[in-house]
Amino acid sequence: MLACLVERLVADNDTDSIPDPEKSVDIHGVLKDLNIEGSIDYGVTAISLGSTDFGGLYSEKPLAVIRPAGADDVVRVIRRALESPTLTVAARGNGHSINGQAMAHHGLVIDMKSMADNNRIDVNVNFMYVDVGGGALWSDVLKHCVLKYGLAPKSWTDYLDLTVGGTLSNAGVSGQTFRFGPQTSTVTELEVVTGTGEKIVSSNSQNSQLFFSVLGGLGQFGIITRARVLLQPAPDMMIEKLLGKLRYLKHFRYEIDLTYMNFLSRVDHVEEAARGSGIWSTPHPWLNMFVSKKDIDAFNRIVFQNILRNGINGPILTYPLLRSKWDNRWSVALPKNEIFYLVALLRFSHAHPTESEINQMVAQNEEIVQTCIKNGFDFKMYLPHYNSTVEWKRHFGDQWGRFVNRKRQFDPKYVLAPGQKIFTRNHQF
Ligand SMILES: Cc1cc2nc3c(=O)[nH]c(=O)nc-3n(C[C@H](O)[C@H](O)[C@H](O)COP(=O)(O)OP(=O)(O)OC[C@H]3O[C@@H](n4cnc5c(N)ncnc54)[C@H](O)[C@@H]3O)c2cc1C
């Protein structure tokens, strides 16, 4: 995997390499008269940002990074890309993907965090919702809603420095999901710029096809420029009342008093420590899966107790989720069973990892996925990463046809989110 990354970087810098048709795009010429309020950056720092993510396993260089001032700039960029036969466009949230999902090889990366106007956070206290830009961080949503209004969305991710558009394109899960559903279940309206370059407001009752497609849609159908998220009064403290209703082994009870804000920001100190020791910026071959209850015992025996018997050098999260809290109309693929478990292998490497250390972690992830397939487990990868159409078809199962039709409808030239490696520009199904 690292070897791949190195090869791609070498090839990009090698002027004698075989000419790549995509490289012949005169990007300065193509974007010259693009009339946007924001900015276009061709500089080394911007390109480096656009070709980097938290996973640190892949690096795909874009030709330019766009910093839009608002949704209309996003419209202009997509329309310009459509005029070219090869250009692709990737929205980049906070780049917290693992496998290059927010990258665009020789395409355009839109830095959603820079959407000055659209990332405003507007609370409506009468109707109890917040309108928030697709590039806003959930940590900023939390601070704004709780500190100013004493209100908060119901459902979060466990870690909050992720963008609204980035998590809604997957689902957005945490320990609260079994009760409130994933973050996608708390959204009532989306403003989206589709792959045809149209800015469309959608909801359950208005342009509903687009609304449901985009939720969990891996960025394939449109770029989320605004989301309307339902709010509730923010509790002061988190868990005491819940424990009373639970049956559990008393000696497993672990208690700590935290304010609601501190509880939701609980991963911050982990990040701080990892940054301090240098392991926040090294590669992270993370694997996230949803595993059905019917197979979780066998998964425990084969994966946790055998393949992972020596640990993973990082936290393993696992908690149950309820399928009935998810909407079948969203694009996200789920196991069939009503109860399934998130299994998150959050691997860290050493501060100066060797290539073989990283490759071993990647190979072990692959072994786990193949083991699940071989044993016929009812499972899905969360934040999926596959390289071939055959694998994507298997991932979506009987929803594959619907996914392809949605792509044809909302991004018929396959311009958006090329880093997911589901569709290729110019290759029609
Ligand atoms: C430290 C860490 C903690 C995490 N914790 C959780 C967690 O608790 N729960 C959870 O569910 N996930 C978690 N994740 C995974 C996270 O949800 C995904 O990485 C997700 O992609 C969001 O990250 P991002 O905003 O940086 O998006 P990016 O990685 O930048 O983008 C992800 C994908 O979404 C697309 N995209 C980005 N913005 C938009 C937009 N506005 N409209 C349409 N498409 C868009 C991109 O093109 C790309 O395909 C975690 C990841 C990390 C690294």
The ligand as an SDF file (V2000), in Angstrom:
LIG
                    3D

 53 58  0  0  0  0  0  0  0  0999 V2000
  -10.3590   10.6480   14.3990 C   0  0  0  0  0  0  0  0  0  0  0  0
  -11.5930   10.2030   13.6780 C   0  0  0  0  0  0  0  0  0  0  0  0
  -12.7420    9.9590   14.3980 C   0  0  0  0  0  0  0  0  0  0  0  0
  -13.9220    9.5550   13.7520 C   0  0  0  0  0  0  0  0  0  0  0  0
  -15.0220    9.3180   14.4840 N   0  0  0  0  0  0  0  0  0  0  0  0
  -16.1630    8.9430   13.8880 C   0  0  0  0  0  0  0  0  0  0  0  0
  -17.3470    8.6930   14.6320 C   0  0  0  0  0  0  0  0  0  0  0  0
  -17.3590    8.7790   15.8470 O   0  0  0  0  0  0  0  0  0  0  0  0
  -18.4760    8.3440   13.9490 N   0  0  0  0  0  0  0  0  0  0  0  0
  -18.5130    8.2700   12.5930 C   0  0  0  0  0  0  0  0  0  0  0  0
  -19.5870    7.9990   12.0540 O   0  0  0  0  0  0  0  0  0  0  0  0
  -17.4010    8.4830   11.8650 N   0  0  0  0  0  0  0  0  0  0  0  0
  -16.2410    8.8100   12.4740 C   0  0  0  0  0  0  0  0  0  0  0  0
  -15.1180    9.0270   11.7250 N   0  0  0  0  0  0  0  0  0  0  0  0
  -15.1820    8.8520   10.2870 C   0  0  0  0  0  0  0  0  0  0  0  0
  -15.7470   10.0890    9.6050 C   0  0  0  0  0  0  0  0  0  0  0  0
  -17.1430   10.1340    9.7640 O   0  0  0  0  0  0  0  0  0  0  0  0
  -15.4400   10.0260    8.1420 C   0  0  0  0  0  0  0  0  0  0  0  0
  -14.0720   10.1500    7.9850 O   0  0  0  0  0  0  0  0  0  0  0  0
  -16.1870   11.0390    7.3190 C   0  0  0  0  0  0  0  0  0  0  0  0
  -15.6990   10.9190    6.0140 O   0  0  0  0  0  0  0  0  0  0  0  0
  -16.1630   12.4780    7.8000 C   0  0  0  0  0  0  0  0  0  0  0  0
  -14.9360   13.0860    7.7130 O   0  0  0  0  0  0  0  0  0  0  0  0
  -14.7140   14.4880    6.9640 P   0  0  0  0  0  0  0  0  0  0  0  0
  -15.7620   15.4670    7.3300 O   0  0  0  0  0  0  0  0  0  0  0  0
  -13.3090   14.8430    7.2210 O   0  0  0  0  0  0  0  0  0  0  0  0
  -14.9700   14.0950    5.4290 O   0  0  0  0  0  0  0  0  0  0  0  0
  -13.8870   13.8220    4.2910 P   0  0  0  0  0  0  0  0  0  0  0  0
  -13.0220   12.7190    4.7280 O   0  0  0  0  0  0  0  0  0  0  0  0
  -13.2320   15.0730    3.9060 O   0  0  0  0  0  0  0  0  0  0  0  0
  -14.8520   13.3330    3.1110 O   0  0  0  0  0  0  0  0  0  0  0  0
  -15.4410   12.0490    3.1610 C   0  0  0  0  0  0  0  0  0  0  0  0
  -16.2600   11.7810    1.9070 C   0  0  0  0  0  0  0  0  0  0  0  0
  -17.4050   12.6260    1.9020 O   0  0  0  0  0  0  0  0  0  0  0  0
  -17.3700   13.4780    0.7800 C   0  0  0  0  0  0  0  0  0  0  0  0
  -17.7800   14.7930    1.2500 N   0  0  0  0  0  0  0  0  0  0  0  0
  -17.1500   15.6230    2.1120 C   0  0  0  0  0  0  0  0  0  0  0  0
  -17.8890   16.7240    2.3030 N   0  0  0  0  0  0  0  0  0  0  0  0
  -19.0080   16.5820    1.5580 C   0  0  0  0  0  0  0  0  0  0  0  0
  -20.1580   17.3870    1.3280 C   0  0  0  0  0  0  0  0  0  0  0  0
  -20.2990   18.5820    1.9130 N   0  0  0  0  0  0  0  0  0  0  0  0
  -21.1060   16.9210    0.5010 N   0  0  0  0  0  0  0  0  0  0  0  0
  -20.9930   15.7230   -0.1030 C   0  0  0  0  0  0  0  0  0  0  0  0
  -19.9240   14.9200    0.0550 N   0  0  0  0  0  0  0  0  0  0  0  0
  -18.9420   15.3490    0.8950 C   0  0  0  0  0  0  0  0  0  0  0  0
  -15.9290   13.4690    0.2860 C   0  0  0  0  0  0  0  0  0  0  0  0
  -15.8480   13.7460   -1.0940 O   0  0  0  0  0  0  0  0  0  0  0  0
  -15.5100   12.0650    0.6160 C   0  0  0  0  0  0  0  0  0  0  0  0
  -15.9490   11.1780   -0.3750 O   0  0  0  0  0  0  0  0  0  0  0  0
  -13.9180    9.3960   12.3460 C   0  0  0  0  0  0  0  0  0  0  0  0
  -12.7440    9.6310   11.6130 C   0  0  0  0  0  0  0  0  0  0  0  0
  -11.5970   10.0130   12.2780 C   0  0  0  0  0  0  0  0  0  0  0  0
  -10.3500   10.2150   11.4990 C   0  0  0  0  0  0  0  0  0  0  0  0
  1  2  1  0
  2  3  1  0
  2 52  2  0
  3  4  2  0
  4  5  1  0
  4 50  1  0
  5  6  2  0
  6  7  1  0
  6 13  1  0
  7  8  2  0
  7  9  1  0
  9 10  1  0
 10 11  2  0
 10 12  1  0
 12 13  2  0
 13 14  1  0
 14 15  1  0
 14 50  1  0
 15 16  1  0
 16 17  1  0
 16 18  1  0
 18 19  1  0
 18 20  1  0
 20 21  1  0
 20 22  1  0
 22 23  1  0
 23 24  1  0
 24 25  2  0
 24 26  1  0
 24 27  1  0
 27 28  1  0
 28 29  2  0
 28 30  1  0
 28 31  1  0
 31 32  1  0
 32 33  1  0
 33 34  1  0
 33 48  1  0
 34 35  1  0
 35 36  1  0
 35 46  1  0
 36 37  1  0
 36 45  1  0
 37 38  2  0
 38 39  1  0
 39 40  1  0
 39 45  2  0
 40 41  1  0
 40 42  2  0
 42 43  1  0
 43 44  2  0
 44 45  1  0
 46 47  1  0
 46 48  1  0
 48 49  1  0
 50 51  2  0
 51 52  1  0
 52 53  1  0
M  END
$$$$
